[in-house]
Amino acid sequence: MSPIATLSAFGLLVKGGFARNVLRAPIRAFWNQILLPTVVIGFVAFLDTSAAARNTWPMIAIAGAVWLLFANSVNYGGMVLSHERWLLRQSVVPSSLLLAAAAVVPIGLFGVHLSLVHLALLASSFPRGGAPVETLVAGGIATAFGLGTGILAARLSGFRPSVVSALPKFLLASLLLTPVFYRLSALDGLKDAWCLANPLCVATELARAGISSQSDALPRHAKALACAFSGAILCWGLFTLNVPSPSFADEHA
């Protein structure tokens, strides 16, 4: 593909993903992605002025933004990749271009959520960090992990439709298993093992270290293992996109 054709195809893929995920239900998207996070951050940041709340809400908001990036990558990224997999089977676009287009909406929403957090931090006296690289790494881990998980969920739904209805429950379980509403240090002896097993734990702590000055220390090699694990899930998902399921082959025979 020529550069002009590549940009045109990328623009069409992004437009289609945005229309499918946002414009199809704009009120719900605005409520879930913009209004609700703004109300929650505003409430805990400004209405509750206790010392404990002032020291806790930024940690919850930062980790919540990372988890929302993962959840949006599952719903708006991986599922879109699976729906558009016919483009790969017919060699219409390369997998890297389809992957980049699927990640635009989740990453764009992540930027909006981080902007809300930064605005709230600017309006408060909470100390801020200065390591944006850590935030970028955290975003990359959450995005790759979410895209791979979304592809897996979409592929499984072709064999068991009940997977689609169970997906919200899985995302809720991932929220509870990720240190969003609690600190990683609260896990005591399970802290190191859980960080090595759950890439989202590493992503949340990296984001906290990059945006604020308060974060828990990660175990050795946890960052490298989280990057490798998330990348492996994403690569596996991209590989499965080129393998048609029986139901998909029958439908498009």
C-alpha positions in Angstrom: 0.0 0.0 0.0 1.2 3.5 -0.8 1.5 6.0 2.0 -1.6 7.9 0.8 -3.6 4.7 0.6 -2.4 3.6 4.0 -3.4 6.9 5.6 -6.8 6.8 3.8 -7.4 3.2 5.1 -6.3 4.1 8.6 -8.7 7.1 8.6 -11.6 4.9 7.4 -10.8 2.3 10.1 -10.6 4.9 12.8 -13.8 6.5 11.6 -15.6 3.2 11.6 -14.4 2.2 15.0 -15.4 5.6 16.5 -18.8 5.5 14.9 -19.4 1.9 16.1 -18.2 2.5 19.7 -19.2 6.2 20.4 -21.6 7.6 17.8 -23.9 4.6 17.9 -24.7 5.5 21.6 -23.3 9.0 22.2 -25.3 9.7 25.3 -24.2 6.5 27.0 -20.6 7.0 25.9 -20.6 10.6 27.2 -22.0 9.4 30.5 -19.7 6.5 31.0 -16.5 8.0 29.7 -16.8 11.8 30.5 -19.5 12.8 32.9 -19.3 9.9 35.4 -15.5 10.1 35.8 -15.7 13.9 36.2 -18.5 13.7 38.8 -16.6 11.1 40.8 -13.3 12.9 40.7 -14.9 16.2 41.5 -16.8 14.7 44.5 -13.8 13.0 46.1 -11.4 15.8 45.3 -13.4 18.9 46.3 -16.4 18.0 48.4 -14.7 15.8 50.9 -11.9 17.9 52.4 -10.6 15.4 55.0 -6.9 14.7 55.0 -7.5 11.0 54.3 -9.6 11.8 51.2 -7.0 14.3 49.9 -4.3 11.7 50.1 -6.4 8.9 48.7 -8.4 10.2 45.8 -5.5 10.8 43.4 -4.3 7.2 43.8 -7.8 5.9 43.0 -8.3 8.2 40.1 -5.0 7.4 38.5 -5.4 3.6 38.9 -9.1 3.9 37.7 -7.9 5.7 34.5 -5.5 2.8 33.8 -8.2 0.2 34.4 -10.6 2.1 32.2 -8.0 2.0 29.5 -7.8 -1.8 29.8 -11.6 -2.1 29.8 -12.0 0.2 26.8 -9.3 -1.8 25.0 -11.3 -4.9 25.6 -14.7 -3.5 24.5 -13.6 -0.9 21.9 -10.4 -2.4 20.7 -10.2 -6.2 20.8 -13.8 -6.7 19.9 -13.4 -4.3 16.9 -10.3 -6.2 15.8 -12.3 -9.5 15.8 -15.2 -7.9 13.9 -12.9 -6.6 11.2 -10.8 -9.8 10.8 -12.2 -10.4 7.3 -9.9 -7.5 6.2 -6.9 -9.6 7.3 -8.2 -12.8 5.7 -8.6 -11.0 2.3 -5.3 -9.2 2.8 -7.0 -5.8 2.4 -5.0 -4.1 5.2 -2.0 -5.3 7.2 -2.5 -6.4 10.8 -0.4 -3.5 12.2 -2.7 -0.9 10.6 -5.8 -2.6 11.9 -4.2 -2.8 15.3 -3.3 0.9 15.4 -6.8 1.9 14.3 -8.4 -0.3 17.0 -6.3 1.3 19.7 -7.1 4.9 18.8 -10.5 5.1 20.6 -9.2 3.5 23.9 -6.1 5.6 23.9 -8.0 8.8 23.1 -10.4 8.1 26.0 -7.3 7.5 28.2 -6.0 10.9 27.3 -9.3 12.5 28.3 -9.3 10.7 31.7 -5.7 11.7 32.4 -6.6 15.3 31.5 -9.4 15.2 34.1 -7.0 13.8 36.7 -4.4 16.5 35.9 -6.9 19.3 36.1 -8.0 18.0 39.5 -4.4 17.8 40.7 -3.7 21.3 39.5 -6.7 22.6 41.5 -5.4 20.8 44.6 -2.2 20.8 46.6 -1.4 17.1 45.9 2.2 16.6 44.9 2.7 15.6 41.3 5.4 13.4 39.8 7.6 14.0 36.8 8.0 10.7 35.0 5.8 10.7 31.9 7.7 7.7 30.6 6.3 5.6 33.4 2.8 6.6 32.4 3.4 5.7 28.8 4.7 2.3 29.7 1.6 1.8 32.0 -0.7 2.8 29.1 1.1 0.4 26.7 0.8 -2.5 29.1 -3.0 -1.9 29.7 -3.7 -1.4 26.0 -1.8 -4.5 24.9 -3.4 -6.6 27.6 -6.8 -5.3 26.9 -6.6 -5.7 23.1 -5.4 -9.3 23.4 -8.1 -10.1 26.0 -10.8 -8.5 23.8 -9.7 -10.6 20.8 -9.8 -13.7 23.0 -13.3 -12.9 24.2 -14.6 -12.2 20.7 -13.2 -15.4 19.4 -14.6 -17.5 22.2 -18.0 -15.9 21.7 -18.1 -17.5 18.2 -18.1 -20.9 19.9 -20.0 -20.0 23.1 -22.3 -16.9 22.8 -22.6 -16.8 26.6 -19.1 -15.3 26.7 -20.5 -11.9 25.6 -22.9 -11.8 28.5 -20.2 -12.9 30.9 -17.7 -10.2 29.7 -19.0 -7.4 32.0 -18.6 -9.8 35.0 -15.1 -10.5 33.9 -14.3 -6.8 33.7 -15.8 -6.2 37.2 -13.7 -9.1 38.5 -10.6 -7.5 37.0 -11.4 -4.2 38.7 -11.6 -6.0 42.1 -8.4 -7.9 41.4 -6.5 -4.7 40.4 -5.2 -2.4 43.1 -7.6 0.5 42.3 -9.5 1.0 45.5 -6.7 -0.3 47.7 -2.9 0.0 47.7 -0.6 -2.8 46.6 1.0 -2.8 50.0 -2.3 -4.0 51.5 -1.7 -7.4 50.0 1.3 -8.0 52.3 3.0 -11.3 51.4 1.0 -11.7 48.2 2.2 -8.4 46.8 5.2 -9.7 44.8 3.4 -12.8 43.5 0.3 -10.8 42.4 2.3 -8.2 40.6 4.1 -10.9 38.7 0.8 -12.6 37.7 -1.3 -9.5 37.0 0.1 -6.9 34.5 -2.6 -4.4 35.5 -1.0 -4.2 39.0 2.3 -3.1 37.4 0.5 -0.7 35.1 -1.4 1.0 37.9 1.7 1.5 40.1 3.7 2.8 37.1 1.0 5.3 36.4 0.9 6.4 40.0 4.7 6.8 40.0 4.5 8.8 36.8 1.7 11.2 37.7 2.0 11.5 41.5 4.8 11.1 43.9 3.2 8.3 45.8 3.5 4.7 44.6 4.4 1.3 46.0 7.7 -0.3 45.0 7.4 -3.1 42.4 9.2 -6.4 42.7 12.2 -7.0 40.6 11.6 -7.8 36.9 7.9 -7.1 37.4 7.9 -4.4 34.7 9.7 -6.5 32.1 7.5 -9.5 32.9 4.3 -7.4 32.5 5.4 -6.0 29.2 6.3 -9.5 27.9 3.1 -11.0 29.1 0.9 -8.3 27.6 2.8 -8.4 24.4 2.5 -12.2 24.2 -1.3 -12.0 24.7 -1.6 -9.4 22.0 0.6 -11.3 19.5 -1.4 -14.5 20.2 -4.6 -12.5 19.6 -3.3 -11.1 16.3 -2.3 -14.6 15.2 -5.8 -16.0 15.9 -7.4 -13.3 13.8 -5.9 -14.9 10.7 -7.4 -18.3 11.7 -11.1 -18.3 10.7 -13.5 -20.0 13.1 -16.0 -22.6 11.6 -19.0 -20.3 12.2 -17.2 -17.4 10.5 -16.2 -19.5 7.5 -19.7 -20.8 7.0 -21.1 -17.3 7.2 -18.8 -15.8 4.6 -18.3 -18.9 2.3 
